[in-house]
Amino acid sequence: MECYIKSMYLCVNDMARAITFYENLLEQKVLIKDEIYSVFDIHGFRLGLFAYQKMGEEHIFGSNCLPSLEVESLEILQSKIAQLELCFPLTQIGDNWVVEFIDSEGNHIEMTTPIEKIEEKKMLIRQETKNDYAEVYTLIKQAFASAEHSDGTEHDLTNALRTSDAFIPELSLVAERDDKIVGHILFTKGKVGHETVLILAPLSVHPEYQKQGIGTALIKEGHKIAKERGYSYSLVLGSETYYPRMGYIPAIQFGIHVPEGMPSDNFMAIKLQENAPILDGSVIYAKEFGI
């Protein structure tokens, strides 16, 4: 059996009041508005609001099962809870700041954010230049030498993509620390139907600097630049446990067909613009990918 958790619901007393509360909290409009069951889509996860009284159900509000929402930074978390009633104070637990508040209907909700590491403050993320090419070539080769899924040509692919029509100089980024390049990310142009999308590949972090938040920081900066430049989607073929942390979900949920031979769980996408068009088609990669 394969089991997935793709949705949950909160019981509410006043649907209109609850919708207003969560639209403000999540900074997005409700996807499905209904007097019995309304739905928010949070990066592919469906959060429902259920008017249980209208269906004759009983409900005891409490804290035995808490939805947990993650935001990007402590600053955002603090702004969100500033006017809310807290039932668990802001506390450092492991690598996260954690707080619990009570929503408009009496439900207890958890909100978290990763603790910014001191090392991240010392890291510089910038656009790659031609002077970086040799160092980045070596970095990518080292990063993928022991990777579980690698064909050993990622460094050569990067060189080829830089000379292609799909190359976007502003989205070839490096991370610097200790006066050397320790990470690199590349987004190139692809097509789904008539829509230009981004392809994230490769993402590389020096073996000695892995699991320190460098890859995450590169992805977030790439997404930020991509949003500013109006790109609608980013696609990636990668770890189904790593990329969902940055909001990636199976691409098929956006109408993007899975290329033949690719595992559907590993072929993912993220919507970068709220008004991104609905897609229905296969992805066309730059010819350098050989796909």
N, C-alpha and C positions, 0 to 999 in steps of 0.2 A: 504494500500500500504506500502511496505517496500522499502526504498530508501537507497542506499549505494554509497559512493564516493570511488572508487577504483583506479581511474587514472586521470591524467590531462596531457595536452601537452603544450609545449612552441613552438612558431613559431620561426624558424631560417632561416637565409639567406644562411649560408654555413654549410651544414650538417657535413662535415668532421671536420671543425673547432669546431663546437658545440660539437661533440662527444668527441674530444680531451679535450675540456674545462671541460666537465662533468665527463669524466673518471678521470681526475686529481682531480677535486673537491670532487667527491664521493669516490675516491680510489677504483673503481671497473670497470670492463669491461662492455661495453654495452651488453645487453642481445640479442636484435634483431637489427641488423645493416642493414639499408635500405636507399636508396637515397631519399625516400619520407617521411618515418615515422620510426624512430628508437626508441627503448625502453630500459630504465633502470628499473630494479626491485629493489626497496628499501624496503626490508622487506615485500614484498607482494604488495606494492603500485607501480603502473606502471607510471613512468614518461616518457612521450613521447616527441620526438623532431620532429616537423612537418615542412617540406620544403614547406611552403605555396605558394611560388611564382611558383613552378613547377606545382601546381594545379590551378593556376590562381586566387588565393584568395588575398584579400587586408588585410592589417594588420597595426595597429598603435601601436608602442611600447610605453609602459608606465608603470604606477604603480597602475592601478586601480584594478588589481587582482594579488596578489603575492604568488608564492609558498613559503612555509616556511620549512626550513630544520633545524633539531635539531641535535647538536653534543654533545659529552659527557662532555666537559669541556671548560672553558674560554681559556685555553692554546691552545687547538685545534682550537677553533673558531678564535683566534687571528692569528694563523699560516695560516689559510685558507684565511683570508682577507688581509693578509699583502701586497700582490701585486695587489689587486683588487681596482677598482674605487668604492668608497662608495657614495651612494645617501642618506643614513641616518646613522649618526654616532653611534658608539657603545654606547648604552644607557640602563640603568637599568629600566625595566618596570615590576612592580609587582615582581614575584619571578624569573624573567629571565633577562639575558643579551640579547639585541636585536640589530641587525645591518642589513642594507640593502646594497647590492652591485649590480653592473651592470655586467651581464655576457657578453660573447664574441659576442652575437647577439643583445645586447641592452635591454634585459629583466631585470627588477628589481627583485631581489631575496632576500628574508629575510632569515637570519640564526640566530638561538637562542641557548642558553644553560642555564640550570638551575643555579641559583646563589648558590654557595656552602654555606651551613649554618654553622655558627660558631659551632653549636652543633656537626656537622658531623666530624669536625676536632678533637673533643675530644673523638670520638668513636673508639674503637678497634674491628676489626673483626679478629677472629682467629679460628683455628680448635678446635672443641669440644674435651674434654677429659673425661675420666670416672668420674673424680671428679665433672664434671658439670651435670651429669645425673639427680640427684635429683632436682637441681635448674631448669633445662630445663623442666623436667616433670611438675613442678608447673607452669612455665611460659606458656607452651603450653595450659595447662588446663585453665588458666586465659584468655589467648588470645582468645580462641574459645568459652568461656562461653557465650559471647553476640554476637557471629558471626551469620550473617544472614543464612549462609549455613554451617551447622556443624552437625555431628552425635554424637558429644560429646566423641569420642574415639580417637581423634588425638594423645593425649599423650600416650595412650597405643599402638597405631600403631607405634609410633616412637620407643618405647622400643622394640617392636617385630622386627622392621626392622634392628635395630642395631645388632641383632643376626642372620640375614639372609645372604644368599650368595650375595644378591643384595646390601649390605651395602658397601659404599665407605667412609672410615674414613676421607679422605681429603676433602670430600664434605658434611660433617656435620659441619656447622659453627655456631658460636655464635657471637653476637654483645654485647660488654661491654660498659657501660657508668655509671658514678657515682659509680664505684666499684661494679657493679652488672650486671648480664646478663639480657639484655632487649630485645633481639631478637635471633631467631634461624631459620636456614633453613637446609633442608635435601634434597639431590639429591640421588636417588638410581637407580640401573640398571634395565632396561627393555629390551624388544626385539621387533623389527618390522622386520619380516622375519629373515634374518641372521644378521641384524645390531643391535649392542648394542646401546641403546639410554638411556637418563637420564629421570627420573621422578621426577619432583619438587613437593614434598609434605612431610610434611607440611611446610608452612612459617608462623612463629609466631612472633608477636611483643607485648610486654607488653601493656595493655590498656592505661597506663599513658604516653607511649612514641609513640603512633601511630600517623600517619600523620606528622612525623618529618624526613622522608627520610631513616629510618632504614631498612625497607623492601626492598626498592630500592637498598640501598647499599649492602645488603646481596645478592640479586639476581645478581648484577653486579660482585661482588667478586666471587660468585659461577660460573658464566659464564666464568670469566677469568681463573679460575683454570681448569674448564672443557675443555676449548679450549686448554690450555697448555697440558692437558693429552690426547688430541686427540679425545674427544667425538664429535659426529657429530650433534646430535640433543638433545634438551631438550623439554619435554612435560609437560603440566600442565592442570589441570582441575580447573578453577577458574574464577575470574571476567573478563568479556569481556571488561570492561572499564579500569581496572588496568593493566593487564599484557601486552596489546598492547603497553603501554608506554615503555616497555623494549624490544620491537621488536617481541613479540609473535603474531602469526596470526592463523586463523583456521587451525588445523592440516591436514584437508582434502586437503588443497592446496599443501601439501608435499606428498600426496598419502597415508597418514595414515588414516585408516578407523576409523570412530567414533564408540566407543563401544556402544552396545545397551543400551538405557536408558539415555545416556549422551547427553545434549544439544550440538549441533555442534558448536554454538557460544562460548561455554565455554571450549571446548576441543581444546587446542591450542598447538602450537609448535614453536620453533625458530631453525633456522639452525646455528650451531656454527662454521662450517668449510665451506669455499668457495667450496671445492672439495667434499663436503658430497654427498654420493650416493643418487640416486633417490629411493624413497621408494614406496612400493605398498603392503600394508598388514595391519593386525590388530596388535595392541600393546599387548604384553604379560607382565603383571605386576608381580612383586614379589608376591608370594602366600599370603603373609601377608596382602595385600590389600583386598583380598577376592573378586577380580573382575574377 
